[in-house]
Amino acid sequence: MRFLGYTIGDPSAPVPPPTPELMAEMGKFVEEATKAGVLVATGGVEPLDDAVKVSLKDGQFTVRD
């Protein structure tokens, strides 16, 4: 089973780019997780406005576009 982890920021608040130190730490994390076999893919996702919401309740999936 695969899981997607993400955060949703406030689109009205600008976000500064990551620092070189943060990028180095993330690089270490990705390398370790990949070697451990728990990280199978990385990459961006579409903006929230383009998202499709999938819910599961009582064994039934609901898809909202």
Backbone as ProteinMPNN parsed JSONL, in Angstrom:
{"seq_chain_A": "MRFLGYTIGDPSAPVPPPTPELMAEMGKFVEEATKAGVLVATGGVEPLDDAVKVSLKDGQFTVRD", "coords_chain_A": {"N_chain_A": [[0.847, -1.169, 0.0], [0.487, 2.244, -0.731], [1.165, 5.536, 0.457], [0.422, 8.997, 0.443], [2.042, 11.79, 1.506], [1.513, 15.106, 2.422], [1.385, 18.709, 2.629], [-0.785, 21.476, 3.033], [-0.548, 24.722, 2.237], [-1.154, 28.206, 3.04], [-2.465, 29.862, 0.413], [-2.411, 32.619, 0.132], [-0.281, 33.537, 1.528], [3.031, 34.234, 1.022], [5.661, 31.9, 0.444], [8.921, 31.415, 1.411], [11.77, 30.275, -0.52], [13.312, 27.032, 0.079], [16.094, 26.735, 2.322], [19.62, 26.222, 1.646], [20.621, 24.495, 3.616], [18.313, 23.165, 4.546], [17.596, 21.831, 2.193], [19.779, 20.086, 1.986], [19.4, 18.486, 4.262], [16.922, 17.328, 3.613], [17.709, 15.914, 1.374], [19.359, 13.966, 2.557], [17.44, 12.619, 4.088], [15.699, 11.605, 2.078], [17.485, 9.927, 0.71], [18.139, 8.026, 2.728], [15.573, 6.965, 3.288], [14.925, 5.884, 0.807], [16.934, 3.924, 0.48], [16.158, 2.275, 2.567], [13.9, 1.244, 1.538], [11.398, 2.304, 1.929], [10.565, 4.572, 0.713], [9.256, 5.18, -2.319], [8.754, 6.921, -4.38], [9.085, 10.328, -5.386], [8.01, 13.686, -5.846], [6.205, 16.444, -7.29], [2.827, 17.617, -6.797], [-0.305, 18.444, -8.337], [-1.809, 21.78, -8.245], [-3.989, 22.643, -5.476], [-6.511, 23.495, -6.336], [-6.906, 21.959, -8.589], [-7.305, 19.468, -7.661], [-8.606, 16.166, -6.96], [-10.897, 14.861, -4.774], [-10.928, 12.0, -2.841], [-12.863, 9.943, -0.919], [-13.403, 7.53, 1.673], [-15.909, 5.747, 3.12], [-17.655, 3.634, 5.212], [-16.958, 1.454, 3.577], [-17.444, 2.392, 1.029], [-16.395, 4.237, -1.761], [-16.15, 7.679, -2.501], [-15.883, 10.048, -5.02], [-14.908, 13.27, -5.654], [-14.75, 15.841, -7.906]], "CA_chain_A": [[0.0, 0.0, 0.0], [1.245, 3.487, -0.786], [0.552, 6.693, 1.079], [0.922, 10.293, 0.006], [2.115, 12.782, 2.569], [1.602, 16.451, 1.869], [0.865, 19.797, 3.43], [-1.472, 22.508, 2.265], [-0.224, 26.024, 2.794], [-2.071, 29.321, 2.776], [-2.042, 30.415, -0.883], [-2.26, 34.078, 0.174], [0.959, 33.844, 2.242], [4.196, 33.783, 0.256], [6.55, 30.951, 1.114], [10.284, 31.579, 0.886], [12.368, 29.02, -0.989], [14.059, 26.339, 1.128], [17.507, 27.092, 2.472], [20.526, 25.133, 1.256], [20.716, 23.548, 4.728], [17.106, 22.343, 4.517], [17.697, 20.951, 1.021], [20.754, 19.042, 2.311], [18.748, 17.568, 5.202], [15.913, 16.57, 2.869], [18.45, 14.968, 0.543], [19.75, 12.855, 3.432], [16.224, 11.879, 4.434], [15.252, 10.872, 0.886], [18.452, 8.854, 0.456], [17.963, 6.992, 3.75], [14.267, 6.324, 3.107], [15.0, 5.087, -0.417], [17.752, 2.743, 0.789], [15.379, 1.419, 3.464], [12.789, 0.684, 0.776], [10.104, 2.85, 2.346], [10.231, 5.686, -0.174], [9.278, 4.633, -3.674], [8.631, 7.977, -5.38], [8.967, 11.713, -4.932], [7.588, 14.557, -6.928], [5.183, 17.419, -6.963], [1.435, 17.342, -7.12], [-0.99, 19.578, -8.947], [-2.365, 22.723, -7.271], [-5.18, 22.185, -4.77], [-7.697, 23.773, -7.151], [-7.032, 20.907, -9.599], [-7.33, 18.189, -6.962], [-9.787, 15.317, -6.878], [-10.973, 14.343, -3.409], [-11.432, 10.637, -2.745], [-13.196, 9.607, 0.466], [-13.851, 6.162, 1.909], [-16.763, 5.673, 4.301], [-18.479, 2.417, 5.233], [-16.605, 0.603, 2.452], [-17.822, 3.016, -0.247], [-15.585, 5.361, -2.186], [-16.797, 8.826, -3.115], [-14.92, 10.866, -5.742], [-15.393, 14.62, -5.969], [-13.837, 16.534, -8.802]], "C_chain_A": [[0.892, 1.231, 0.0], [0.457, 4.606, -0.141], [1.2, 7.943, 0.522], [0.904, 11.216, 1.206], [2.282, 14.154, 1.949], [1.1, 17.465, 2.884], [0.188, 20.784, 2.503], [-1.194, 23.834, 2.951], [-1.316, 27.044, 2.484], [-1.64, 29.975, 1.474], [-1.857, 31.928, -0.868], [-0.969, 34.492, 0.88], [2.144, 33.337, 1.439], [5.096, 32.877, 1.101], [7.952, 31.13, 0.547], [10.833, 30.24, 0.4], [13.139, 28.354, 0.148], [15.523, 26.769, 1.141], [18.368, 25.938, 1.971], [20.655, 24.068, 2.353], [19.504, 22.612, 4.753], [17.146, 21.375, 3.34], [18.678, 19.803, 1.296], [20.137, 18.019, 3.264], [17.685, 16.718, 4.5], [16.582, 15.543, 1.966], [18.882, 13.744, 1.334], [18.548, 11.979, 3.758], [15.756, 11.017, 3.262], [16.188, 9.704, 0.597], [18.272, 7.702, 1.453], [16.645, 6.239, 3.563], [14.249, 5.45, 1.859], [15.796, 3.807, -0.178], [17.005, 1.758, 1.673], [14.187, 0.781, 2.757], [11.425, 1.218, 1.158], [9.674, 4.06, 1.519], [10.36, 5.179, -1.601], [9.168, 5.702, -4.748], [8.603, 9.328, -4.695], [8.498, 12.536, -6.114], [6.496, 15.49, -6.463], [3.794, 16.927, -7.309], [0.827, 18.601, -7.714], [-1.499, 20.539, -7.867], [-3.678, 22.199, -6.681], [-6.449, 22.412, -5.581], [-7.94, 22.703, -8.205], [-7.193, 19.518, -8.98], [-8.666, 17.47, -7.108], [-9.784, 14.733, -5.474], [-11.613, 12.968, -3.428], [-11.644, 10.336, -1.267], [-13.647, 8.158, 0.535], [-14.643, 6.152, 3.203], [-17.649, 4.447, 4.18], [-18.23, 1.541, 4.01], [-16.954, 1.163, 1.082], [-16.902, 4.203, -0.54], [-16.486, 6.438, -2.787], [-15.7, 9.663, -3.766], [-15.569, 12.19, -6.067], [-14.336, 15.333, -6.773], [-14.049, 18.034, -8.663]], "O_chain_A": [[1.933, 1.252, 0.657], [-0.773, 4.621, -0.189], [2.38, 7.946, 0.173], [-0.131, 11.399, 1.846], [3.103, 14.341, 1.051], [0.466, 17.107, 3.876], [0.549, 20.907, 1.332], [-1.564, 24.038, 4.107], [-2.268, 26.762, 1.757], [-0.571, 30.581, 1.416], [-1.212, 32.473, -1.763], [-0.594, 35.664, 0.842], [2.256, 32.136, 1.198], [5.258, 33.075, 2.305], [8.153, 31.013, -0.662], [10.399, 29.187, 0.866], [13.574, 29.031, 1.08], [16.102, 27.116, 0.111], [17.898, 24.804, 1.882], [20.783, 22.881, 2.054], [19.652, 21.407, 4.959], [16.766, 20.213, 3.484], [18.432, 18.67, 0.881], [20.33, 16.815, 3.09], [17.568, 15.523, 4.768], [16.081, 14.429, 1.809], [18.786, 12.617, 0.848], [18.628, 10.752, 3.709], [15.452, 9.838, 3.438], [15.729, 8.609, 0.272], [18.257, 6.536, 1.059], [16.608, 5.013, 3.669], [13.624, 4.389, 1.854], [15.374, 2.726, -0.591], [17.19, 0.547, 1.552], [13.539, -0.113, 3.302], [10.403, 0.657, 0.763], [8.535, 4.514, 1.626], [11.445, 4.796, -2.038], [9.456, 5.431, -5.913], [8.149, 9.45, -3.557], [8.591, 12.097, -7.26], [5.939, 15.335, -5.377], [3.623, 15.941, -8.026], [1.39, 19.69, -7.601], [-1.609, 20.157, -6.702], [-4.384, 21.412, -7.312], [-7.372, 21.6, -5.518], [-9.068, 22.549, -8.671], [-7.214, 18.514, -9.692], [-9.706, 18.086, -7.345], [-8.78, 14.173, -5.034], [-12.706, 12.788, -3.965], [-10.721, 10.457, -0.461], [-14.204, 7.624, -0.424], [-14.12, 6.503, 4.261], [-18.315, 4.248, 3.164], [-19.163, 0.952, 3.463], [-16.778, 0.479, 0.073], [-16.667, 5.054, 0.317], [-17.454, 6.141, -3.488], [-14.69, 9.957, -3.126], [-16.638, 12.242, -6.675], [-13.175, 15.419, -6.371], [-13.377, 18.818, -9.333]]}, "name": "protein", "num_of_chains": 1, "seq": "MRFLGYTIGDPSAPVPPPTPELMAEMGKFVEEATKAGVLVATGGVEPLDDAVKVSLKDGQFTVRD"}
